[in-house]
Amino acid sequence: MRNSSIRVATFAGPGAEPIIRSVPWPQVSKNAALIQIGACGVCGTDLHILKGHWPKPLPWPFTLGHELGGVIVEAGAQFTEDFMGKPLGIGSKVMIPPLMPCGRCYYCVHYPERANKCLTPVYYGRYLGFDKPPHLWGGFAEYVYVDLDMLPGTKVYKLPDDMPLRLGALSEPLTSCIRAFNRAIRAGGFTWGDTVVIQGSGPIGILAIAAAREMGAGRVICVGAPETPRLELARKFGAEATVSIEEITAPQQRIERVRDVVGGFGADLVMDCSGHPSAGPEGIEMLRDGGTYVEMGQFTDAGSINTSWRQGPQCARVMGLHRERFAARRGYAPPRAQQVSLARHAEPLPVR
């Protein structure tokens, strides 16, 4: 028996405490579905938004949460398959990529493979205000509502029946890691057997380690902290060695330690997943000449850095994942449901 109302967490602005609201159970339209949230990650972007770092206007109050896995509990008669044509029904496990491009602006029409450049995008958990009925537009709630007629840019992907929803919620950040390596491959900056350094041992860093190993990296080293549980988890997910920023506090000493591990020439690819501006100058120094640096940890303006481009490896390729100002080679398109085999990594992540 369904409840008469649904609880939703909203935020009124940066620095505000969450407010728990109750909204009526919605009438599900013919091409829509109501999804019960089983798990929702807290993205670093969510935290930056709450700190006031987001560079564009936001529809406060709204519900955060875009890394979600859930189960369909109601569906309209026409809501029968996911974006890839897989059948959906009551009880199907699903995930929802947050970005919905408009399909009509200059970038959507001329560069559809770069849908993240859409001039008027809509995001679950970001650009849909609470005032818009039925008020269920983010993962920090008991349910989320999807309507392919109201929001035709919505993409729903079916998850494997035996996948825990905590793991399903990680599929959205995991695809960002996969996309980062795919971009490096297309630019000639990553190939089978390469040595990879991951800066950061949070969820994105751990997922990047798994993605690197599954996509052919020969050696993976992780720089981060703390030892328990993060660096322990990094080694469990495939890092050959770890470097603790708590034990080795000086950047130059960390650079030397990484070079000792990978061999004096440096790594083929370094990827920043830390979200800290200081990672960039340090990570570039870990590269070999002609290596590739991928910046995917900076989604908002977290501050400036001081660096000298006269130092560091020669002919290094610097790529950005989210913002053009970082990128030597630009453009990021939201991934389709690319799956990585995480069978051996399927234990739940510790909640911190």
Beta strands, then each sheet from edge to edge (+ up, - down):
strand 1: 5-10
strand 2: 19-24
strand 3: 32-41
strand 4: 67-75
strand 5: 93-95
strand 6: 99-100
strand 7: 122-123
strand 8: 143-147
strand 9: 157-158
strand 10: 195-199
strand 11: 219-224
strand 12: 241-244
strand 13: 267-272
strand 14: 287-295
strand 15: 317-320
sheet 1: 1+ 2-
sheet 2: 8+ 3- 4+ 5- 9+
sheet 3: 6+ 7-
sheet 4: 12+ 11+ 10+ 13+ 14+ 15+
end
